[in-house]
Structures are given as structure tokens and as C-alpha cells.
Amino acid sequence: PIAPQKPTKPMIDAAERHFHDGVKFTEEGNYEAARLCFESGYKLSGEPDFLHNLSWTAERQGQLADAIAFAQRYLEAKPDADNAERTRRRIELLRSRLGQAGPAPRALAAACHTRSN
């Protein structure tokens, strides 16, 4: 695989704008827009902190598998982060919540549709 391009100053500036917009959207409860901002910022900068934000955003969206994956990628990129141990514990908590989750809404809808026929 080709190494990612080193971010230029305009790319870093744009990533910072995406970060701030993502935070604002999170505060408003618009997690879909926040996630798009954080994803864009990460693509531009490669900054691991975006992965941390993406993990929390995915969790708020109820997408626990994505939240776990983003948190793991964050730890891989920043294994000595100040919050590394807390992030590891959070991953374990998310895994336990994921294991306790019932069928996905689509599966429930399909099951209900099948029963009504």
C-alpha cells in the first residue's frame, strides 16, 4: 500500500475546521453530521484523535461494532496515549454491551413481517 500523503498546511487547516464542526454537531446531537466531519478530518490529517472522536460518535449512534473498531484503531495509532487504559476498559465495556444487544432493528422488522403473514 502507498503511504498516506503527508498533510499540507491547507489540509491541516481544513481538518481543524472539520474537528470544530464535528464538536458543534456533537453538542447539538447531530451525530451523523459529526461523524462525517470527523471522518473527513481524519482523511485529511491522519490525526489519531479523530479516531477517538469517531468511536464516541459511533457509540452515540448505537453502532457499537464501529465504536469498538475506531477505539482499537486509536490505540494502535497511539498506544501510549494518556487515556489508553481508559480506552481499553471502554472497549471491553462496549464488547459486553454488543454481546448483550438484541437482534438488529432490520432483523426485528423482518421477524415481525414474517409473523404477520
N, CA, C and O of each residue as an XYZ file, in Angstrom:
468
protein
N       0.825     -1.206      0.000
C       0.000      0.000      0.000
C       0.862      1.261      0.000
O       1.940      1.295      0.594
N       0.391      2.239     -0.642
C       1.090      3.523     -0.715
C       0.917      4.257      0.606
O      -0.183      4.325      1.155
N       2.004      4.797      1.101
C       1.943      5.562      2.350
C       1.062      6.785      2.137
O       1.082      7.387      1.064
N       0.281      7.157      3.162
C      -0.564      8.345      3.018
C       0.294      9.587      2.796
O       1.417      9.701      3.288
N      -0.274     10.488      2.051
C       0.417     11.748      1.782
C       0.578     12.512      3.090
O      -0.326     12.547      3.924
N       1.735     13.116      3.248
C       1.940     13.964      4.417
C       1.004     15.167      4.291
O       0.985     15.838      3.258
N       0.227     15.437      5.347
C      -0.722     16.547      5.261
C      -0.027     17.887      5.039
O       0.991     18.187      5.663
N      -0.589     18.674      4.150
C      -0.096     20.021      3.900
C      -0.779     20.982      4.870
O      -1.735     20.607      5.548
N      -0.302     22.189      4.935
C      -0.905     23.205      5.817
C      -2.386     23.395      5.493
O      -3.193     23.424      6.422
N      -2.788     23.527      4.221
C      -4.224     23.659      3.943
C      -5.027     22.426      4.392
O      -6.167     22.556      4.838
N      -4.430     21.238      4.273
C      -5.126     20.028      4.716
C      -5.316     20.039      6.233
O      -6.381     19.679      6.735
N      -4.283     20.451      6.952
C      -4.365     20.530      8.417
C      -5.407     21.569      8.824
O      -6.198     21.337      9.739
N      -5.405     22.708      8.147
C      -6.380     23.757      8.454
C      -7.806     23.256      8.228
O      -8.698     23.501      9.040
N      -8.004     22.560      7.126
C      -9.338     22.020      6.825
C      -9.729     20.966      7.858
O     -10.881     20.913      8.289
N      -8.778     20.135      8.253
C      -9.051     19.111      9.267
C      -9.465     19.760     10.584
O     -10.377     19.276     11.255
N      -8.805     20.843     10.953
C      -9.169     21.557     12.188
C     -10.587     22.100     12.104
O     -11.331     22.046     13.083
N     -10.969     22.625     10.943
C     -12.340     23.114     10.773
C     -13.329     21.954     10.916
O     -14.373     22.089     11.554
N     -12.984     20.811     10.311
C     -13.852     19.634     10.436
C     -13.978     19.209     11.901
O     -15.060     18.831     12.350
N     -12.869     19.272     12.642
C     -12.902     18.909     14.046
C     -13.871     19.812     14.807
O     -14.740     19.330     15.533
N     -13.713     21.122     14.635
C     -14.570     22.070     15.360
C     -16.033     21.908     14.960
O     -16.920     21.966     15.812
N     -16.289     21.706     13.669
C     -17.662     21.478     13.220
C     -18.212     20.181     13.810
O     -19.373     20.124     14.216
N     -17.383     19.146     13.858
C     -17.809     17.878     14.440
C     -18.188     18.019     15.905
O     -19.179     17.444     16.355
N     -17.403     18.781     16.644
C     -17.706     19.027     18.057
C     -19.044     19.765     18.179
O     -19.873     19.417     19.020
N     -19.247     20.777     17.343
C     -20.516     21.525     17.389
C     -21.699     20.613     17.084
O     -22.720     20.658     17.771
N     -21.556     19.783     16.047
C     -22.642     18.862     15.712
C     -22.901     17.879     16.857
O     -24.051     17.546     17.143
N     -21.837     17.418     17.505
C     -21.995     16.511     18.643
C     -22.783     17.194     19.748
O     -23.696     16.602     20.323
N     -22.433     18.434     20.044
C     -23.142     19.180     21.087
C     -24.615     19.365     20.745
O     -25.455     19.428     21.642
N     -24.934     19.453     19.457
C     -26.323     19.596     19.009
C     -27.046     18.253     18.952
O     -28.264     18.213     18.776
N     -26.308     17.158     19.098
C     -26.916     15.836     18.999
C     -27.045     15.336     17.577
O     -27.728     14.342     17.330
N     -26.396     16.012     16.632
C     -26.437     15.596     15.227
C     -25.209     14.717     14.966
O     -24.203     15.167     14.419
N     -25.326     13.449     15.376
C     -24.173     12.551     15.335
C     -23.804     12.123     13.918
O     -22.642     11.828     13.639
N     -24.775     12.089     13.041
C     -24.460     11.732     11.654
C     -23.549     12.789     11.029
O     -22.549     12.455     10.394
N     -23.897     14.058     11.213
C     -23.071     15.143     10.673
C     -21.711     15.185     11.380
O     -20.685     15.430     10.745
N     -21.710     14.946     12.694
C     -20.447     14.938     13.440
C     -19.525     13.855     12.905
O     -18.327     14.073     12.724
N     -20.096     12.696     12.658
C     -19.279     11.584     12.163
C     -18.675     11.908     10.798
O     -17.511     11.600     10.540
N     -19.459     12.524      9.937
C     -18.931     12.916      8.624
C     -17.775     13.903      8.772
O     -16.773     13.799      8.064
N     -17.910     14.849      9.681
C     -16.837     15.826      9.905
C     -15.582     15.145     10.436
O     -14.478     15.410      9.959
N     -15.750     14.271     11.421
C     -14.589     13.592     11.996
C     -13.920     12.668     10.977
O     -12.694     12.572     10.933
N     -14.725     11.989     10.160
C     -14.149     11.126      9.119
C     -13.354     11.954      8.115
O     -12.251     11.574      7.721
N     -13.920     13.088      7.704
C     -13.225     13.960      6.749
C     -11.934     14.501      7.334
O     -10.904     14.534      6.660
N     -11.990     14.924      8.589
C     -10.799     15.443      9.244
C      -9.700     14.395      9.350
O      -8.519     14.695      9.178
N     -10.109     13.162      9.635
C      -9.123     12.084      9.734
C      -8.490     11.799      8.381
O      -7.280     11.593      8.289
N      -9.299     11.786      7.337
C      -8.761     11.530      5.996
C      -7.768     12.609      5.577
O      -6.791     12.331      4.882
N      -8.025     13.831      6.003
C      -7.130     14.927      5.636
C      -5.839     14.935      6.453
O      -4.769     15.238      5.927
N      -5.942     14.603      7.727
C      -4.792     14.800      8.613
C      -4.129     13.511      9.080
O      -2.931     13.498      9.361
N      -4.893     12.432      9.166
C      -4.371     11.201      9.739
C      -4.182     11.292     11.243
O      -3.550     10.418     11.837
N      -4.714     12.322     11.866
C      -4.563     12.550     13.303
C      -5.389     11.527     14.084
O      -6.610     11.483     13.927
N      -4.751     10.704     14.923
C      -5.457      9.645     15.644
C      -6.584     10.126     16.553
O      -7.523      9.375     16.818
N      -6.507     11.359     17.031
C      -7.569     11.842     17.914
C      -8.926     11.843     17.214
O      -9.962     11.753     17.874
N      -8.929     11.944     15.899
C     -10.200     11.834     15.171
C     -10.810     10.447     15.375
O     -12.031     10.317     15.459
N      -9.980      9.418     15.455
C     -10.478      8.063     15.675
C     -11.158      7.954     17.036
O     -12.172      7.270     17.179
N     -10.602      8.621     18.019
C     -11.203      8.645     19.357
C     -12.595      9.277     19.280
O     -13.560      8.742     19.825
N     -12.684     10.405     18.606
C     -13.976     11.088     18.468
C     -14.952     10.240     17.656
O     -16.142     10.190     17.967
N     -14.456      9.582     16.628
C     -15.308      8.712     15.822
C     -15.860      7.564     16.655
O     -17.006      7.154     16.469
N     -15.055      7.048     17.567
C     -15.524      5.967     18.426
C     -16.689      6.430     19.295
O     -17.713      5.751     19.377
N     -16.536      7.569     19.933
C     -17.617      8.083     20.780
C     -18.855      8.421     19.958
O     -19.979      8.189     20.404
N     -18.657      8.960     18.776
C     -19.791      9.311     17.924
C     -20.533      8.059     17.489
O     -21.763      8.020     17.527
N     -19.796      7.034     17.077
C     -20.434      5.775     16.668
C     -21.210      5.171     17.831
O     -22.299      4.630     17.637
N     -20.663      5.257     19.029
C     -21.390      4.735     20.193
C     -22.697      5.488     20.387
O     -23.734      4.877     20.647
N     -22.656      6.786     20.264
C     -23.877      7.582     20.424
C     -24.900      7.263     19.336
O     -26.102      7.440     19.538
N     -24.427      6.796     18.191
C     -25.323      6.386     17.108
C     -25.854      4.971     17.327
O     -26.693      4.493     16.564
N     -25.364      4.309     18.364
C     -25.775      2.939     18.617
C     -25.023      1.924     17.770
O     -25.429      0.766     17.687
N     -23.942      2.342     17.148
C     -23.142      1.473     16.285
C     -21.921      0.993     17.074
O     -20.802      1.471     16.886
N     -22.180      0.033     17.962
C     -21.157     -0.401     18.903
C     -19.969     -1.076     18.233
O     -18.831     -0.882     18.660
N     -20.212     -1.860     17.195
C     -19.094     -2.516     16.500
C     -18.163     -1.470     15.890
O     -16.942     -1.609     15.955
N     -18.737     -0.429     15.300
C     -17.918      0.657     14.744
C     -17.170      1.379     15.865
O     -15.997      1.723     15.713
N     -17.848      1.604     16.984
C     -17.213      2.292     18.109
C     -15.995      1.511     18.586
O     -14.951      2.096     18.873
N     -16.129      0.188     18.669
C     -15.015     -0.659     19.084
C     -13.874     -0.575     18.068
O     -12.710     -0.424     18.439
N     -14.220     -0.674     16.790
C     -13.190     -0.650     15.743
C     -12.424      0.669     15.744
O     -11.200      0.670     15.617
N     -13.121      1.780     15.882
C     -12.438      3.073     15.922
C     -11.550      3.184     17.161
O     -10.435      3.700     17.079
N     -12.030      2.707     18.297
C     -11.232      2.774     19.525
C      -9.978      1.916     19.397
O      -8.901      2.316     19.838
N     -10.116      0.743     18.796
C      -8.947     -0.115     18.598
C      -7.935      0.544     17.661
O      -6.732      0.501     17.916
N      -8.416      1.148     16.590
C      -7.511      1.836     15.663
C      -6.808      3.001     16.363
O      -5.632      3.270     16.118
N      -7.545      3.681     17.235
C      -6.956      4.785     18.003
C      -5.803      4.265     18.864
O      -4.723      4.854     18.888
N      -6.042      3.158     19.568
C      -4.989      2.592     20.413
C      -3.802      2.097     19.605
O      -2.660      2.209     20.048
N      -4.061      1.551     18.426
C      -2.958      1.112     17.564
C      -2.103      2.302     17.137
O      -0.878      2.202     17.064
N      -2.753      3.423     16.857
C      -2.033      4.614     16.408
C      -1.362      5.349     17.563
O      -0.338      6.008     17.380
N      -1.951      5.231     18.764
C      -1.461      5.976     19.924
C      -1.454      5.069     21.157
O      -2.195      5.323     22.107
N      -0.635      4.027     21.158
C      -0.670      3.062     22.263
C      -0.296      3.649     23.622
O      -0.684      3.105     24.656
N       0.442      4.738     23.631
C       0.851      5.354     24.891
C       0.053      6.613     25.216
O       0.513      7.460     25.982
N      -1.132      6.738     24.642
C      -1.964      7.912     24.899
C      -2.297      8.001     26.387
O      -2.363      6.984     27.077
N      -2.502      9.209     26.870
C      -2.854      9.411     28.274
C      -4.107      8.632     28.662
O      -4.240      8.190     29.803
N      -5.011      8.468     27.723
C      -6.275      7.790     28.007
C      -6.289      6.343     27.498
O      -7.360      5.760     27.328
N      -5.123      5.768     27.257
C      -5.050      4.421     26.678
C      -5.716      3.370     27.560
O      -6.484      2.547     27.062
N      -5.438      3.385     28.845
C      -6.030      2.374     29.735
C      -7.541      2.555     29.829
O      -8.286      1.575     29.818
N      -7.989      3.784     29.921
C      -9.430      4.058     29.954
C     -10.080      3.609     28.655
O     -11.197      3.092     28.667
N      -9.394      3.801     27.539
C      -9.924      3.377     26.247
C     -10.004      1.856     26.172
O     -10.963      1.316     25.621
N      -9.019      1.165     26.712
C      -9.061     -0.306     26.738
C     -10.256     -0.798     27.555
O     -10.960     -1.720     27.143
N     -10.478     -0.183     28.701
C     -11.633     -0.567     29.533
C     -12.939     -0.264     28.808
O     -13.893     -1.037     28.894
N     -12.983      0.851     28.100
C     -14.187      1.214     27.356
C     -14.460      0.201     26.244
O     -15.614     -0.152     25.998
N     -13.410     -0.268     25.574
C     -13.570     -1.285     24.532
C     -14.193     -2.544     25.135
O     -15.100     -3.130     24.543
N     -13.717     -2.959     26.299
C     -14.278     -4.150     26.949
C     -15.746     -3.936     27.307
O     -16.567     -4.838     27.140
N     -16.074     -2.753     27.794
C     -17.467     -2.430     28.112
C     -18.329     -2.465     26.851
O     -19.429     -3.019     26.853
N     -17.816     -1.868     25.775
C     -18.565     -1.866     24.521
C     -18.761     -3.289     24.006
O     -19.831     -3.626     23.500
N     -17.735     -4.119     24.132
C     -17.855     -5.523     23.704
C     -18.938     -6.246     24.499
O     -19.713     -7.024     23.943
N     -18.984     -5.985     25.797
C     -20.012     -6.650     26.607
C     -21.405     -6.127     26.229
O     -22.364     -6.897     26.182
N     -21.513     -4.841     25.965
C     -22.800     -4.286     25.532
C     -23.206     -4.844     24.175
O     -24.381     -5.119     23.934
N     -22.234     -5.009     23.297
C     -22.520     -5.544     21.965
C     -23.025     -6.979     22.081
O     -23.946     -7.379     21.369
N     -22.422     -7.744     22.972
C     -22.839     -9.122     23.173
C     -24.228     -9.240     23.768
O     -24.910    -10.244     23.562
N     -24.655     -8.217     24.508
C     -25.974     -8.220     25.133
C     -27.043     -7.633     24.234
O     -28.234     -7.768     24.515
N     -26.630     -6.980     23.155
C     -27.599     -6.341     22.262
C     -28.465     -7.399     21.598
O     -27.996     -8.482     21.248
N     -29.720     -7.068     21.437
C     -30.647     -7.975     20.771
C     -30.441     -7.922     19.271
O     -29.469     -7.333     18.800
N     -31.351     -8.534     18.508
C     -31.232     -8.509     17.059
C     -31.275     -7.074     16.533
O     -31.879     -6.186     17.135
N     -30.631     -6.883     15.415
C     -30.626     -5.563     14.779
C     -32.051     -5.176     14.402
O     -32.875     -6.059     14.167
N     -32.369     -3.879     14.337
C     -33.728     -3.454     14.003
C     -34.247     -4.074     12.712
O     -35.424     -4.426     12.644
N     -33.411     -4.223     11.684
C     -33.862     -4.830     10.438
C     -34.278     -6.275     10.661
O     -35.272     -6.740     10.103
N     -33.506     -6.979     11.484
C     -33.842     -8.377     11.777
C     -35.169     -8.448     12.517
O     -35.978     -9.339     12.255
N     -35.401     -7.519     13.437
C     -36.673     -7.494     14.151
C     -37.822     -7.190     13.202
O     -38.879     -7.817     13.277
N     -37.615     -6.228     12.312
C     -38.670     -5.874     11.355
C     -38.984     -7.056     10.450
O     -40.148     -7.330     10.158
N     -37.950     -7.751     10.011
C     -38.167     -8.919      9.152
C     -38.914    -10.005      9.921
O     -39.801    -10.656      9.369
N     -38.566    -10.205     11.180
C     -39.233    -11.211     12.003
C     -40.701    -10.842     12.192
O     -41.574    -11.706     12.114
N     -40.975     -9.561     12.441
C     -42.360     -9.129     12.623
C     -43.142     -9.292     11.330
O     -44.305     -9.697     11.358
N     -42.525     -8.985     10.204
C     -43.198     -9.102      8.914
C     -43.526    -10.566      8.627
O     -44.602    -10.887      8.122
N     -42.599    -11.431      8.952
C     -42.806    -12.859      8.708
C     -43.940    -13.383      9.556
O     -44.740    -14.184      9.073
N     -44.039    -12.962     10.799
C     -45.096    -13.429     11.699
C     -46.458    -12.947     11.264
O     -47.448    -13.647     11.474
N     -46.542    -11.771     10.663
C     -47.855    -11.241     10.281
C     -48.412    -11.898      9.053
O     -49.590    -11.714      8.748
N     -47.603    -12.670      8.320
C     -48.082    -13.328      7.102
C     -48.649    -14.671      7.373
O     -49.094    -15.351      6.448
